[in-house]
Amino acid sequence: MEALAIGSAPPRPGLPAPTCYSHLRRPRTFAASAAARRPLVAAHMDAAASGGRPSPAPPRCTRAETDSEVGEVATTTSSHAEAAVATEEGDSGSPVEDAAAAGASIEGVDGIRIRRRPVTGPAVHYVGPFQFRLENEGNTPRNILEKIVWDKDVEVSQMKERRPLYMLKGPLEAAPPARDFVGALKASYDRTGLPALIAEVKKASPSRGVLREDFDPVQVAQAYEKNGAACLSVLTDKKYFQGSFDNLAAIRNAGVQCPLLCKEFIVDAWQLYYARSKGADAVLLIAAVLPDLDIKYMLKICKILGMAALVEVHDEREMDRVLGIDGVQLIGINNRNLETFEVDISNTKKLLEGERGKMIAQKDIIVVGESGLFTPDHISFVQNAGGKAVLVGESLIKQEDPGKAIAGLFGKDISNAGAA
């Protein structure tokens, strides 16, 4: 990840006081800049893939102790793949390295199932003018989410090359203030007595293809807001969802007041700064993709930038991991298995039963039900299970009037006009 270079700077006459991110600056030397851009080292996921040898620790975000430290700590570069990753307690040894030495897989230690990049390099190779494919477990995605993440890793690397972190300083300062995403959900729930709606502005999906041909993101967003959406989720992935950051910025600049969630596959802390510079008020963090240390570090960055983070889980193991992380305010339970894309809305209830539900209530965490929600009965199911918000895309965007479809989804008009 791109290194942050942050320190105190003397005030300049006529300029406003610097914000937490206003000290981002160009690396002082070419060598330092080049070091920050060195490619990450691919790590084997298990001993079998590496010929029986223990797996090295994957490159990850460096831990920060306090909010003020986040601005000073450089995100992980390839050098961290060779050195020990700091532990939660600050010990000299890394739990990942210790487990790797014992022959445990990275998946077993970090709880992630999605490899961040090909283990053995790309499947396509060139010998002179000829191209051939050499597919194996190490360079072939095991499911659609892994394919998306591998492509996203390459995409983000290219974006960082074009716009290093110091170049986001100006856009970050010019971005409109972040709005209270969590507060908007709570206010909607209190007003309607029903789960708050995060309506998704989405043109397509990898499983369903194009969902709406006459897609105008601003018109869709305005219709959602008018008909009772508390917040909006805007797809920014281009390759698989036909979204863009331009859509996010256009909606924000059009005067839409709903807080905006940047629906993106986050694999690098740089994306958080970029999303905020485009007007995002919240971001999505997927537990299946991000190790715990990455989630902790990114939550601190979000706090500094004023953004909320919706941490998405799919099963009991991911829920337990996320409940063990301090600072989580929003947990999204995705009823869609992102490996098979099968949907089962009972997943929401299953993950909120017993001690997990009690812990969520104690921590005052808002649970967001996601995927497979099409009827008022589905909304009631999520609410009875303990969810106070829902994220809905396909069942709204495919309707002739996506805005008016909200009343059909909830069984009543939940807009301010309807309440009056």
C-alpha positions in Angstrom: 0.0 0.0 0.0 1.1 3.6 -0.6 3.0 5.0 2.3 1.6 7.9 4.2 4.0 10.7 5.0 2.4 12.9 7.6 3.9 15.4 10.1 3.4 18.8 11.5 3.6 21.7 9.0 3.9 25.5 9.8 0.7 27.4 9.3 0.5 29.6 6.2 -1.2 33.0 6.2 -4.7 33.0 4.7 -5.1 29.3 4.7 -7.5 27.3 6.9 -6.2 25.1 9.7 -5.0 21.7 8.2 -7.2 18.6 8.7 -5.9 15.2 9.7 -5.2 14.3 6.1 -4.0 17.8 4.9 -0.3 16.8 5.5 -0.2 14.2 2.8 2.7 15.1 0.7 4.9 13.8 -2.1 7.6 11.4 -1.0 10.9 13.3 -0.4 13.0 11.1 -2.6 12.6 9.0 -5.6 14.0 6.0 -3.7 11.4 6.4 -0.9 8.6 6.7 -3.5 9.8 3.6 -5.4 10.1 1.6 -2.3 6.5 2.4 -1.5 5.4 1.2 -4.9 7.2 -2.1 -4.9 4.9 -4.9 -5.8 3.5 -6.9 -2.9 4.9 -10.4 -2.5 2.4 -13.1 -3.2 2.1 -15.5 -0.3 1.1 -19.2 -0.5 -2.2 -19.9 1.2 -1.3 -23.3 2.5 1.5 -25.8 2.8 0.2 -28.0 0.0 0.4 -25.1 -2.5 4.0 -24.5 -1.5 5.3 -28.0 -1.8 4.9 -28.7 1.9 6.7 -25.6 3.0 5.1 -23.4 5.7 3.2 -20.4 4.3 4.6 -16.9 4.8 2.5 -14.1 6.3 0.5 -12.1 3.7 1.2 -8.4 3.3 -1.1 -6.5 5.6 -1.8 -3.1 7.1 0.5 -2.0 9.9 -1.3 -1.7 13.2 -1.8 1.7 14.8 -2.2 2.1 18.5 -4.2 5.4 18.5 -6.1 7.5 16.1 -3.3 10.0 15.9 -0.9 7.3 15.0 -2.9 6.2 12.0 -1.8 9.3 10.1 1.8 8.5 10.9 2.0 4.8 10.2 2.8 3.7 6.7 0.6 1.1 5.2 2.2 -2.2 4.4 4.8 -2.5 1.5 6.7 -5.5 0.3 9.2 -5.0 3.0 6.6 -6.0 5.6 6.2 -9.3 3.9 9.8 -10.0 4.9 9.6 -8.6 8.4 7.4 -9.6 11.4 3.9 -8.1 11.5 3.3 -6.3 14.8 0.9 -8.3 17.0 -2.1 -7.0 18.8 -0.1 -6.7 22.1 3.0 -5.3 20.5 5.1 -8.4 21.0 8.1 -9.0 18.8 6.7 -12.2 17.3 3.9 -12.4 14.8 1.0 -14.8 15.4 0.8 -15.4 11.7 4.4 -16.3 11.4 4.3 -18.5 14.5 1.3 -20.4 13.0 2.9 -20.6 9.6 6.0 -22.1 11.2 3.7 -24.7 12.8 2.3 -25.5 9.3 -1.0 -23.8 9.8 -2.6 -22.1 6.8 -3.1 -18.3 6.5 -6.8 -18.9 6.1 -6.9 -20.7 9.5 -5.1 -17.9 11.2 -6.7 -14.8 9.7 -10.1 -16.3 9.1 -10.2 -15.2 5.5 -11.1 -17.5 2.6 -10.4 -15.2 -0.3 -6.8 -15.0 -1.5 -5.9 -11.4 -2.3 -3.9 -12.2 -5.5 -2.7 -15.2 -7.5 -0.3 -17.2 -5.5 1.9 -18.4 -8.4 1.4 -15.5 -10.9 -1.0 -15.1 -13.8 -2.3 -18.1 -15.7 -1.4 -16.5 -19.1 2.3 -16.7 -20.1 4.2 -15.6 -23.2 7.1 -17.3 -24.9 8.3 -15.2 -27.8 5.2 -14.4 -30.0 3.2 -17.3 -28.5 0.7 -17.1 -25.6 -0.3 -20.1 -23.5 -2.3 -20.8 -20.4 -0.9 -22.8 -17.4 -3.8 -23.1 -14.9 -3.4 -24.5 -11.5 -4.8 -24.0 -8.0 -2.3 -21.2 -7.4 -3.2 -19.0 -10.3 -6.9 -19.8 -10.9 -9.7 -18.1 -8.9 -11.7 -20.6 -6.9 -14.9 -18.6 -7.0 -16.4 -15.3 -8.4 -15.5 -13.3 -5.3 -11.9 -14.3 -5.5 -11.8 -13.4 -9.3 -13.2 -10.0 -8.5 -10.7 -9.4 -5.7 -7.8 -10.5 -7.9 -8.9 -8.1 -10.6 -9.5 -5.3 -8.1 -6.0 -5.7 -6.7 -4.5 -5.1 -10.1 -6.9 -2.2 -10.8 -6.1 -0.5 -7.5 -2.3 -0.9 -8.1 -2.7 0.9 -11.4 -4.8 3.7 -9.9 -2.3 4.2 -7.2 0.5 4.5 -9.8 -1.6 7.3 -11.5 -2.7 9.0 -8.3 -0.4 8.3 -5.4 -1.8 9.1 -2.0 -0.2 12.6 -1.7 -2.1 13.6 -4.9 -5.4 13.1 -3.0 -4.6 15.8 -0.6 -6.4 18.5 -2.7 -9.5 16.5 -3.5 -9.9 15.4 0.1 -9.8 19.0 1.3 -12.3 20.0 -1.4 -14.7 17.2 -0.7 -18.0 18.1 1.0 -18.1 17.2 4.7 -19.0 13.6 5.5 -22.6 13.0 6.6 -23.7 10.9 9.6 -24.5 7.5 8.0 -25.2 5.7 11.3 -27.3 8.6 12.6 -29.5 8.5 9.4 -30.2 4.8 9.9 -31.2 5.3 13.5 -33.4 8.3 12.7 -35.2 6.4 10.0 -35.8 3.4 12.3 -37.2 5.6 15.1 -39.4 7.5 12.6 -41.0 4.5 10.8 -40.6 1.6 13.3 -39.3 -0.4 10.4 -35.7 -1.3 9.3 -34.0 1.7 7.7 -33.5 1.3 4.0 -30.1 1.5 2.3 -31.3 1.6 -1.3 -28.7 0.4 -3.8 -27.9 2.3 -7.0 -26.8 -0.6 -9.2 -27.0 -1.1 -12.9 -25.7 -4.7 -13.1 -24.3 -7.7 -11.2 -22.1 -10.6 -12.1 -24.8 -13.1 -11.3 -27.8 -11.3 -13.0 -26.2 -9.2 -15.7 -27.7 -5.9 -16.6 -30.6 -5.1 -14.2 -31.7 -1.8 -15.7 -31.0 -0.7 -19.3 -32.3 2.9 -18.8 -30.0 3.5 -15.9 -29.5 7.1 -14.7 -27.8 7.0 -11.3 -28.8 10.5 -10.3 -32.5 10.0 -11.2 -32.6 6.6 -9.4 -30.9 8.2 -6.3 -33.4 11.1 -6.2 -36.3 8.7 -6.5 -35.0 6.6 -3.7 -34.5 9.6 -1.4 -38.0 11.0 -2.2 -39.7 7.7 -1.3 -38.1 7.1 2.1 -34.5 5.7 1.7 -32.4 6.6 4.7 -29.1 6.1 2.9 -27.9 5.1 -0.5 -25.4 2.4 -1.6 -23.6 3.3 -4.8 -21.8 0.6 -6.8 -18.4 1.9 -7.9 -17.0 -1.3 -9.4 -16.9 -1.0 -13.2 -15.9 -4.4 -14.5 -18.5 -6.5 -12.8 -21.3 -4.1 -11.8 -20.9 -1.4 -14.4 -20.6 1.2 -11.7 -18.1 4.1 -11.2 -16.8 6.7 -8.8 -18.2 9.2 -11.3 -21.7 8.0 -10.4 -20.9 8.5 -6.7 -19.7 12.0 -7.2 -22.6 12.9 -9.5 -25.1 11.8 -7.0 -23.4 13.8 -4.2 -23.1 16.9 -6.4 -26.8 16.7 -7.5 -27.9 17.7 -4.1 -29.0 14.3 -2.8 -29.0 14.6 1.0 -29.0 10.9 1.9 -25.6 9.7 3.2 -23.8 7.6 0.6 -22.1 4.2 1.0 -19.3 3.5 -1.5 -20.1 -0.1 -2.5 -16.6 -1.3 -3.5 -14.3 -4.2 -3.0 -11.8 -2.7 -0.6 -8.4 -4.3 -0.7 -6.1 -1.4 0.0 -6.3 1.6 2.5 -5.7 3.9 -0.5 -9.3 3.2 -1.6 -10.7 4.7 1.6 -9.1 8.1 0.9 -10.2 8.0 -2.7 -13.8 7.2 -1.8 -13.9 10.1 0.7 -12.5 12.4 -2.0 -15.4 11.4 -4.2 -18.0 12.2 -1.5 -18.5 8.9 0.2 -19.9 9.0 3.7 -19.4 5.2 4.4 -17.5 2.3 2.9 -18.0 -1.5 2.7 -15.4 -3.8 4.3 -15.8 -7.5 3.6 -14.6 -9.8 6.3 -14.1 -12.7 3.9 -11.4 -10.6 2.1 -9.8 -8.6 4.9 -7.8 -10.0 7.8 -8.6 -8.6 11.3 -5.6 -6.3 11.4 -6.6 -4.7 8.1 -10.2 -4.2 9.4 -8.9 -2.6 12.6 -6.6 -0.3 10.7 -9.2 0.7 8.2 -11.7 1.5 10.9 -9.2 3.9 12.3 -8.7 5.6 9.0 -12.5 5.8 8.5 -12.8 7.5 11.9 -10.2 10.1 10.9 -12.0 10.8 7.6 -15.4 11.0 9.3 -16.8 7.9 7.4 -18.7 5.0 8.7 -17.8 1.4 7.8 -20.3 -1.4 7.1 -18.4 -4.6 7.9 -20.0 -7.4 6.0 -20.1 -11.1 7.2 -21.5 -14.2 5.7 -21.1 -16.9 8.3 -20.7 -17.6 12.1 -16.9 -17.5 11.9 -16.8 -14.1 10.2 -19.4 -12.8 12.7 -17.3 -13.9 15.6 -14.2 -12.3 14.2 -16.0 -9.0 13.7 -17.6 -9.0 17.1 -14.1 -9.2 18.5 -13.0 -6.0 16.9 -13.5 -2.7 18.8 -15.1 0.2 17.0 -17.6 -1.7 14.8 -20.9 0.2 14.5 -22.5 -1.5 11.5 -22.5 -5.2 10.6 -24.0 -6.3 7.3 -25.2 -9.9 7.1 -25.1 -11.0 3.5 -27.6 -13.7 2.8 -25.8 -14.4 -0.5 -23.0 -16.9 -0.4 -20.3 -14.9 -2.3 -18.6 -18.1 -3.3 -21.6 -19.9 -4.8 -24.0 -16.8 -5.1 -26.8 -18.8 -3.6 -29.2 -16.8 -1.4 -30.8 -17.9 1.9 -32.4 -15.2 4.0 -32.5 -17.4 7.1 -28.8 -16.7 7.3 -29.6 -13.4 9.0 -31.6 -15.1 11.8 -28.9 -17.8 12.2 -26.1 -15.3 12.8 -28.2 -13.3 15.3 -29.2 -16.1 17.6 -27.9 -16.8 21.1 -24.8 -15.1 22.5 -24.0 -13.3 19.2 -27.3 -11.4 19.3 -26.8 -10.5 23.0 -23.3 -9.2 22.3 -24.6 -7.1 19.3 -27.3 -5.6 21.6 -24.7 -4.8 24.3 -22.4 -3.1 21.8 -25.3 -1.2 20.2 -24.3 -2.4 16.8 -26.8 -1.9 13.9 -27.3 -5.0 11.9 -28.1 -4.6 8.2 -29.8 -7.5 6.3 -28.5 -7.9 2.8 -29.6 -9.8 -0.3 -32.7 -11.8 -1.1 -35.2 -9.2 0.2 -38.2 -8.8 -2.1 -41.4 -8.6 0.0 -42.8 -7.1 3.2 -42.5 -10.5 4.8 -38.8 -10.5 4.1 -38.4 -7.1 5.8 -40.4 -8.4 8.8 -38.2 -11.5 9.0 -35.1 -9.4 9.2 -36.6 -7.1 11.8 -37.8 -10.0 14.0 -34.4 -11.5 13.8 -32.9 -8.3 15.2 -31.9 -6.3 12.1 -32.6 -2.5 12.2 -31.6 -1.8 8.6 -31.8 -3.5 5.2 -29.7 -3.0 2.0 -31.8 -3.7 -1.1 -30.8 -3.4 -4.7 -32.2 -5.8 -7.3 -35.8 -5.9 -6.1 -36.0 -2.1 -6.4 -33.9 -1.3 -9.4 -35.7 -3.8 -11.7 -39.1 -2.1 -11.1 -40.5 0.4 -13.6 -40.4 3.1 -10.9 -37.6 2.1 -8.4 -38.7 4.9 -6.0 -42.3 3.8 -5.8 -41.2 0.2 -5.5 -40.1 1.0 -1.9 -43.7 1.2 -0.7 -44.3 -2.3 -2.2 -41.2 -3.7 -0.5 -42.2 -2.4 2.9 -46.0 -2.8 2.5 -46.6 0.9 3.2 -45.3 4.4 2.3 -42.2 5.1 4.4 -41.4 8.5 2.9 -41.7 11.7 5.0 -44.8 12.6 3.1 -46.4 9.2 3.9 -45.6 9.6 7.6 -47.2 13.1 7.6 
